[in-house]
Amino acid sequence: MEPLANYNRLKALNLKLDMSRGKPSPEQLDLSLPLLAISDYKDDTGVDARNYSNLEGIPEARRFFAELQGVAVNECLVGGNSSLELMYHTVELLRNTYGKGKWLCPVPGYDRHFRVTEVLGYELISVPMTAEGPDMDEVERLARDPEVRGIWCVPKYSNPDGYTYSGEVCKRLANMSAAPGFTVIWDNAYGWHHIAAKGDELPNFTALCKAAGNPDRAVAFCSTSKITFGGAGVAAVSSSEANINALVKYFTAMTIGFDKLNQLRHVRFLKNEGGLAAHMEKHRAILAPKFQKVLDVFAANLPPEVAEWTKPNGGYFISLYLNAGKAAKTVQLCKEAGVILTPAGAAYPYGKDPEDRHIRVAPTYPSSDDLQTAAELLCVAASL
Amino acid sequence: MEPLANYNRLKALNLKLDMSRGKPSPEQLDLSLPLLAISDYKDDTGVDARNYSNLEGIPEARRFFAELQGVAVNECLVGGNSSLELMYHTVELLRNTYGKGKWLCPVPGYDRHFRVTEVLGYELISVPMTAEGPDMDEVERLARDPEVRGIWCVPKYSNPDGYTYSGEVCKRLANMSAAPGFTVIWDNAYGWHHIAAKGDELPNFTALCKAAGNPDRAVAFCSTSKITFGGAGVAAVSSSEANINALVKYFTAMTIGFDKLNQLRHVRFLKNEGGLAAHMEKHRAILAPKFQKVLDVFAANLPPEVAEWTKPNGGYFISLYLNAGKAAKTVQLCKEAGVILTPAGAAYPYGKDPEDRHIRVAPTYPSSDDLQTAAELLCVAASL
């Protein structure tokens, strides 16, 4: 069929589909329903999670997240439902300590990251991503500027490309010269979210920074929002004990503490690293066919002269790269046919993709049928 | 018995009691245990509380808190587990809009309030409290200074005196002249926490400010931390729709949203204003005898020339006023005998009670026996 006729056919289906964010599907959320029935309220050290105390998290939850993140318990704070909130305040604390400055943003990247440093007054500097991680020659060059205060990283199954940083990139990030206080925000949002049968491996970056003599450089985050419930999970941060103590002090002005009952529910449900891995296999069984479906539709409909795309081993996104000047128009055509994609350019600082090439595809939320139609629509729109 | 002999007798009991904070007792926390078993996940408008959405709160929870606070649904945001966190960010947003300045602090007051404005860079100005609320002549006089940006208020069963603002004070606060952006942080933390059979009444301050032509002046907060679970409840803020929209925008940079499952649990458990009132009657049955016990011990042991104290109709605290220069020493003597009280001076800006007279007594957490001993110890220490 002609692309235009095909587009009009799909438009006539009156689709109404929001694929703008990386949301778990209802089927995935159902996997964690037993968590809601847990009504324990004392952790295994006897802390009553129903009352004020332990701003740094209940001991049982700190042990769980410390094990996941490969740090000591004192190097881990367990927070509330939002890792973005923990990151925001970490960057705010850095700003209050070292002042505003420049912040490195591997692109394409996560729009909500870039927005945090933007509203906190930093100048955003783009750094190209590669399949191995950010272009380290460029990062090292830029970090010679003493005004550069830090870098955003989604080191495993990156948002939106799905790339995992290589051991070499991790080592260079840990060891490179930079201004005092230079901080790597290590948002390991997808650390356990494999799609391929054999997932990628990521070095322990906190340990690498410690070994490099830069123990305060790494501040690593994770969250169960895409493990249990989106926006109703538990987030944690790990770093040097000095950094964790500084964060505790900072949060003490702001809150009496985080929701410890939800911390306890999560630890009792996920149990340990093994329990988490088994749970994530169930997510993989739901997500792997969805990712494959999108990749199949792309392969069948997008010739190499029109587009290229990433084939991630995990995470929540596929990056689709069209020819220059095509992305915004394609997203607009999809919108007019009832499929909302992430706005073109969102993955770049200030929302501007300089080449207008990139579209972030989020295959997790739609049903399998909807996904097929949406992917077809995207291909047709890109070909118009 | 001689005071010193009595003190040594009590000290020999090897007490170990922390009365430094206003914490619900385990018996009170048990009242809300059924809440933990609630595993609903869709609100009555169909919002799936397990997934990202609705930063302003789920509709069902907004209706509940809007009803409680006497505002329209669009004038209410339902947040996470901490009202202090909502206040901190409200003051931070004000500071970013109007700049630093001075902040009025009715004294004695809540140390965590004062600390928020202190770390956010405001100069703290003490205003005397009266049994009717802050000294309004003084507030009106101070607010003529255009550098004065706002005032902290705990309008019902104030922390620590247990006073409730009179209608007259509320009206003057709503109507008085002040610099643009002058904000009343109306922390209605104890709005439903009666101890007397007939509780105090508080005017609807948001409505008063609207009627006075100052709709953005009132920003009112409440929390279920002392209704259900300390630090694991739900907090809400109400104000003009313009202020709520500004807060939503502000929070959007910081988080994808608050924990909606906990919002849903709470609404399903408390149901409505009537359900809340019935629940609070159960708290009252536990707390009224504890407050009475402390008042009885004080009356039996503290002659008028040694001390005076408040007799609140609700809330979490009793204020004990000793002769000048006596408070810090008394708190220290209690500590040496194993009873930790709130540090003397904590209820004043910068932790300094200029007369060293005030001690905040928190009768809620200890068992009845412990409370008797602790109150006796306090009387003996004050008499030494």
Interface residues (C-beta under 8 A of the other chain):
Chain A: R21 K23 P24 P26 L29 S32 L33 L36 A37 I38 S39 Y41 D48 A49 R50 N51 Y52 S53 G80 N81 S82 L84 E85 Y88 R112 R115 V116 V119 S225 F229 G230 G231 A232 A253 M254 T255 I256 G257 F258 D259 K260 L261 N262
Chain B: R21 K23 P24 P26 L29 S32 L33 L36 A37 I38 S39 Y41 D48 A49 R50 N51 Y52 S53 G80 N81 S82 L84 E85 Y88 R112 R115 V116 V119 S225 F229 G230 G231 A232 A253 M254 T255 I256 G257 F258 D259 K260 L261 N262
